[in-house]
Amino acid sequence: MRELMDDFWRDLVTKNVTTEIFIPRNLIKSHTYDFWLTAFSYLFSSTIFSETQNRRSPSTDTLRDITDFILKTDPGHANYNPFVFERTKEGVKIIL
């Protein structure tokens, strides 16, 4: 599962900007709430931004907050350490 999730996130890394991920709105809508909970849990413990990072997944409440955040379409910003999330109608940018 970890390898599949790492590949999922790696495919979304913004070309030429290795510290950004962009999730298009249509991709957000194409997956279930539970998928996103799992995906964000893996993102926080992933090494896709740095091979040396060893992070832990945030609490279930925080994962729910993140998932709720990405499902909305109005512009917004949120900080979920170490990531900053920028939401637009087109999708969500995640910046390290």
Backbone bond lengths (Angstrom), bond angles and torsions (degrees), N, CA, C in turn:
res aa  C-N    CA-C-N  psi(-1)  N-CA   C-N-CA  omega(-1)  CA-C   N-CA-C  phi
1 M - - - 1.454 - - 1.529 110.32 -
2 R 1.346 116.54 -41.90 1.463 119.72 -178.82 1.530 110.81 -58.53
3 E 1.318 117.21 -42.60 1.459 120.63 -179.17 1.532 111.03 -64.22
4 L 1.329 116.71 -41.49 1.467 120.28 177.87 1.525 111.43 -62.63
5 M 1.326 116.44 -42.75 1.462 120.47 -179.93 1.525 110.88 -68.97
6 D 1.323 117.66 -40.66 1.468 119.62 177.16 1.524 110.17 -60.91
7 D 1.328 117.27 -42.40 1.468 120.96 177.53 1.527 110.97 -63.31
8 F 1.339 116.77 -41.94 1.462 121.11 178.04 1.528 110.33 -56.41
9 W 1.332 116.90 -50.71 1.458 120.72 -177.99 1.526 111.45 -69.83
10 R 1.315 118.19 -39.64 1.464 121.82 179.68 1.534 110.67 -59.57
11 D 1.321 116.87 -37.81 1.463 120.84 178.81 1.524 112.69 -65.31
12 L 1.320 117.25 -21.36 1.467 121.44 -178.40 1.528 113.40 -95.34
13 V 1.333 117.50 -6.26 1.466 119.66 179.30 1.528 107.94 -61.38
14 T 1.328 115.78 131.21 1.451 121.47 -178.71 1.522 109.97 -63.13
15 K 1.312 116.36 129.61 1.467 120.71 -179.48 1.520 110.25 -56.84
16 N 1.312 115.90 135.24 1.467 124.84 177.88 1.525 113.56 67.21
17 V 1.311 118.47 2.89 1.465 121.47 176.49 1.519 106.12 -132.15
18 T 1.306 116.99 93.06 1.465 120.68 -171.39 1.521 113.46 -77.48
19 T 1.312 117.24 2.20 1.466 119.50 178.63 1.527 111.73 -112.14
20 E 1.335 117.19 18.61 1.459 121.49 179.36 1.517 111.47 -134.34
21 I 1.311 113.69 145.26 1.462 121.86 172.19 1.516 106.07 -126.61
22 F 1.336 116.90 137.32 1.455 120.13 174.41 1.520 108.56 -120.57
23 I 1.335 116.16 125.91 1.460 122.25 177.62 1.529 107.44 -108.32
24 P 1.327 118.04 107.98 1.464 119.84 178.98 1.535 111.62 -63.60
25 R 1.307 115.40 149.43 1.466 121.82 -177.34 1.540 111.21 -56.43
26 N 1.347 117.69 -39.48 1.468 119.00 -179.02 1.526 111.63 -66.05
27 L 1.329 118.21 -31.78 1.462 120.81 176.45 1.526 110.30 -71.27
28 I 1.313 116.65 -39.02 1.465 120.49 177.61 1.528 109.79 -59.13
29 K 1.320 115.69 -46.31 1.469 120.43 -177.93 1.525 112.85 -69.74
30 S 1.327 117.47 -23.18 1.466 120.10 -174.88 1.526 114.07 -81.78
31 H 1.335 116.65 -5.16 1.465 120.18 179.72 1.527 110.75 -119.72
32 T 1.314 115.07 156.38 1.463 120.88 -178.22 1.530 111.32 -78.78
33 Y 1.294 114.04 164.54 1.461 121.81 175.62 1.530 109.97 -56.30
34 D 1.328 116.72 -46.43 1.469 120.49 -179.22 1.523 112.09 -63.78
35 F 1.336 117.13 -35.46 1.461 119.62 175.77 1.516 110.00 -58.55
36 W 1.343 116.68 -47.17 1.459 119.85 -177.16 1.525 111.85 -66.64
37 L 1.325 117.55 -35.62 1.476 119.13 175.23 1.526 109.93 -58.17
38 T 1.308 116.29 -46.42 1.461 121.30 179.84 1.525 111.06 -66.62
39 A 1.314 116.41 -44.44 1.463 120.47 -177.99 1.527 111.47 -60.91
40 F 1.333 117.02 -43.22 1.465 118.86 -179.96 1.519 111.98 -70.98
41 S 1.306 117.04 -32.93 1.463 119.85 174.18 1.525 109.69 -58.44
42 Y 1.318 116.67 -44.32 1.469 121.03 178.59 1.524 111.95 -69.37
43 L 1.331 117.39 -38.27 1.464 119.51 -179.80 1.523 111.29 -57.91
44 F 1.322 115.78 -43.86 1.457 119.23 -176.66 1.523 112.84 -67.74
45 S 1.315 117.91 -23.08 1.467 119.93 178.71 1.532 111.64 -104.60
46 S 1.328 116.61 3.28 1.454 121.84 -176.46 1.523 112.28 -76.37
47 T 1.307 115.05 161.06 1.457 120.72 175.12 1.529 110.85 -112.36
48 I 1.335 117.66 22.56 1.461 118.78 -176.31 1.526 113.01 -66.92
49 F 1.333 118.50 -26.77 1.456 120.29 177.12 1.518 111.96 -87.39
50 S 1.316 116.71 -28.63 1.457 120.48 -179.81 1.519 108.92 -156.97
51 E 1.296 115.96 130.74 1.461 120.40 -178.92 1.524 112.37 -67.17
52 T 1.330 117.78 -17.48 1.458 119.94 -175.74 1.516 114.04 -97.37
53 Q 1.320 117.29 -7.98 1.462 118.97 -178.01 1.520 110.85 -73.05
54 N 1.305 115.63 141.51 1.454 121.43 176.72 1.517 106.98 -133.27
55 R 1.318 116.01 86.43 1.464 121.03 -175.83 1.511 110.77 -101.08
56 R 1.297 113.92 164.10 1.466 120.75 175.17 1.512 109.19 -113.29
57 S 1.314 114.22 150.87 1.449 119.59 177.82 1.528 109.78 -68.84
58 P 1.324 116.66 142.50 1.468 119.56 176.35 1.530 110.78 -69.37
59 S 1.308 115.00 174.57 1.462 121.01 -179.97 1.531 110.48 -63.32
60 T 1.318 115.37 161.61 1.466 120.94 177.90 1.526 110.50 -59.48
61 D 1.332 117.51 -38.86 1.473 120.26 178.45 1.527 110.83 -61.98
62 T 1.332 117.47 -40.95 1.459 120.69 178.86 1.523 110.47 -67.30
63 L 1.327 117.25 -41.31 1.467 120.21 177.10 1.526 110.77 -61.05
64 R 1.322 117.52 -37.71 1.473 121.05 176.15 1.525 110.72 -66.18
65 D 1.342 116.83 -41.32 1.464 120.42 177.58 1.529 110.81 -60.40
66 I 1.328 116.71 -43.72 1.463 120.85 179.47 1.518 110.03 -63.20
67 T 1.311 116.82 -46.56 1.461 120.59 -179.55 1.518 110.83 -62.82
68 D 1.322 117.60 -43.76 1.467 120.80 175.85 1.530 110.31 -59.43
69 F 1.325 116.12 -40.91 1.465 121.53 -179.47 1.528 111.03 -60.66
70 I 1.329 118.17 -47.57 1.469 119.46 -175.52 1.524 112.62 -71.79
71 L 1.319 117.33 -24.31 1.466 120.05 -178.63 1.526 113.05 -75.19
72 K 1.325 117.37 -20.10 1.463 120.85 176.89 1.524 109.23 -76.57
73 T 1.332 116.84 156.91 1.457 120.11 -177.36 1.525 113.83 -113.51
74 D 1.328 117.99 -10.16 1.456 119.26 178.49 1.533 109.20 -74.70
75 P 1.347 117.80 150.98 1.459 120.27 -179.83 1.523 111.40 -59.60
76 G 1.330 115.74 143.30 1.449 119.84 177.88 1.515 111.69 -172.64
77 H 1.331 114.35 163.71 1.464 122.28 177.87 1.520 108.14 -129.02
78 A 1.307 115.76 147.86 1.461 120.69 174.82 1.519 108.55 -150.35
79 N 1.315 115.43 147.10 1.459 121.11 178.42 1.523 108.44 -113.12
80 Y 1.311 115.12 115.93 1.460 121.73 174.22 1.518 105.46 -122.69
81 N 1.305 114.98 90.72 1.455 122.97 -172.98 1.523 112.70 -44.39
82 P 1.305 119.30 127.22 1.473 130.34 9.18 1.529 113.41 -95.47
83 F 1.337 118.87 14.40 1.458 121.67 -175.15 1.525 112.03 -105.50
84 V 1.333 114.74 148.21 1.460 122.23 169.94 1.523 106.41 -111.65
85 F 1.312 116.51 130.65 1.456 122.99 -179.57 1.528 108.54 -107.31
86 E 1.332 116.17 129.35 1.463 122.15 175.96 1.518 107.54 -119.44
87 R 1.324 116.15 118.08 1.462 121.24 -176.02 1.527 110.33 -104.92
88 T 1.328 115.14 132.27 1.463 122.47 173.31 1.522 108.29 -130.82
89 K 1.305 116.23 174.76 1.468 119.38 176.82 1.531 111.25 -65.30
90 E 1.331 117.03 -24.76 1.475 121.81 -179.31 1.519 112.66 -80.24
91 G 1.324 117.34 -23.51 1.456 120.47 -178.50 1.518 112.10 158.07
92 V 1.332 115.33 -158.80 1.461 121.36 -176.66 1.514 109.02 -128.87
93 K 1.352 115.23 128.72 1.449 121.69 174.80 1.529 107.08 -100.75
94 I 1.327 115.60 133.26 1.465 121.44 177.05 1.523 106.51 -114.92
95 I 1.332 116.07 125.11 1.457 121.79 -175.55 1.528 108.75 -120.40
96 L 1.327 114.78 135.00 1.468 119.73 174.81 1.509 108.05 -92.86
